Amino acid sequence: MKNNGFVWFLRNRKERSYSVAKFLNLPPVLDKWKDLNRKIVDHYYRLGKSYLHHTPLAFAYKTYQR
């Protein structure tokens, strides 16, 4: 089996983000998109917490004091 770039990528997982970009020849990420994933996760985490505290199910389990 030929040792190609993908095998190298799998063996060198410490530098995964750099390796993926290098292997796929991706352009650099624009600054306005760098923290997009964090923003999405934060939004849905807060939305879930809000839903948990303001539904009849939450009142039944007493996770929120009325």
N, C-alpha and C positions, 0 to 999 in steps of 0.2 A: 504494500500500500504506500502510495506516495505521501510524503509529509507536506501537506498543503497548509495554507493559512488558517483554515478552519480548525485543523487538528492543533495547530499552535495556539489558537484562541482558546480551545478547550483546556489545554494544559496550563495556560497562564491566566488563570481566572482572577488573580489579584488585581490586575490592571484591566478589568472587564470593560469599564466605560471607554477607556482609551482604545482598547483592542477592538471593540465593536466599531467605533468610528473609523479606525485605521483599516480594518478588514473590509468594511462596506464602502469606504471612501465617501463618507457622509460630509456635507459641508458643516461648518461650525454653527452652533445654535445661537440664534439672535438673543440679545440680552433680555428683550421683553418676554421671551418664552422660557427662560431658564428655570424659573420657579413655578411654572404652570402646574406641574403635577402636585406640588405641595399645596398650592391654592385650591385645587380641586379636592384633594383629600381633606383639607381643613374645612372646606365648605360642607361636604357631605357628613363629616364627623359632627360638626355643630348642628346640622340639620337633623341628624339622627338623635342627638342628645335632646334637642328641642322637642322632637316628636315623642321621645320616650317620656318626657316630663309633662306633656300636655294632652294625653289621651286617656280615655276611660280605663284602659289596661294599666296605665301607670298609676292611676288612682286605686285600682284594685290591689296592686302590689305595694302600694304606699311608697313609691319611689319619689313622690313629690308631695309635699305637705300643702294642703289647700288652705 
